[in-house]
Amino acid sequence: MKQSSGRGFVGQFCAIRVGWNDIDISAARPTLRVTRTEQMANFSILRRHVAVAVTSLLRAAGAAFPPRVCRAAFSHLRLMVFVLVTALCCVDESGATLVRFNTAYGNVDVRLYDAATPLSVTNFVNYANSGRFAESIIHRSIPGFIIQGGGFYYPTTNGSLASIPTDPPVMNEYGISNLRGTLAYAKVGPPTGQPPTEETINSATSGWFFNLDDNSSNLNNQNGGFTVFGRVLGAGMSVVDDVADLDIVNAGSPFDNLPIVDLAAVQSRGSVVKSDLVFVHNVSLLSLPAGDYNFDGTVNAADFNVWQTDFGSTTKAEADGNGDGVVDAADYTIWRNSLGQTSSPGGGSSRLWADAVPEPTAAFLGGIAAATCWLCLHRSFSRRLRQWLRA
């Protein structure tokens, strides 16, 4: 908000945010069946219209009322808007996909960005569900940059590496920055000295890489940007870093930066064999309730604490329940709709969610909450208005 000189007042509504004490986490919420795309679109449209309405109201009020009266009005409007928007847009979100890379050096759990990169996530899940990442290898490691996999695997039927069978390329969905800890797609680059084309920009198939550092200045700005579609959770980067710390040999393109387990053995033997390679044994999809932000199998107050701590973050994905790249109010809705659910971590479901239990009184309670906020606005604003008029 900006305050003009004298009694004029201009309110610039940029975002909806209230203090944590203003949120009643015990209030019942309705569970309406709406798709993620519809929910996000409706939420954005409603918030945009509310922003315009509030801004217009405060601009008009600024000509007649002093700043303290307008500030009181805005304070109540902000709370009312939060309640109304979350009530009108509350849905049973399916939650973002959670996957586990089972490597020779430990597990790496990753939250996929379903809302931000739906095509990329669907593509990756198809490869994982079909088993094409099973016994694949990390075939490229560049210290301080990336480790890359998803291109080659070791078939059980013969003794040589083979390329992973690929589906048609997926559309590029660059939007989230290539920072440390993110999972992104590898692509085919344009010929040296040539500009990128539609074919090279949209050339990702099965190949993926973990960013070891902030590579945004490089990867965000070449070949249409490299699509980040997931982020490592918890201590997973320690496993990634262990792989990145391994010795590297040049075994000929495309294995000219090949990480190996035992350099001395390779040098003594003079060749690279299967036991020297770094394997991703499989990539599996985990089954947990959508609002289980600490991944203990139960949605409870501890998960709300994770969401509250990470609110606003674009670099932590534990509480990014819908996978849009930011921890925000939509993720609170997901937590609230799945509160009390339990499951067994490590299951085989293809989605990170369970059905929310419908709450028959939710709509009534939501209406009561909205009406209460309106009443607070009406009484407080009217009282201040009368006081100012008497002055």
Secondary structure, DSSP 8 states (H G I E B T S, - for coil): -EE-STT-EE---------GGG--TTS----B---HHHHHHHHHHHHHHHHHHHHHHHHHHHTTS-HHHHHHHHHHHHHHHHHHHHHHH-B------EEEEEETTEEEEEEE-TTT-HHHHHHHHHHHHTTTTTTEE--EEETTTEEEESSEE--SSSSS-EE----S-B-----S---TTEEEE------TT----HHHHT-BSS-EEEESS--HHHHTTSTT---EEEEE-TTHHHHHHHHHTSEEE--STT-TTEEES-HHHHHHHTS--GGGS-EEEEEEE----TT-TT-SSB-SHHHHHHHHHHTT-SS--TT-TT-SSS--HHHHHHHHHTTT-B--TT---SSS-------TTHHHHHHHHHHHHHHHHHHHHHHHHHHHHH-
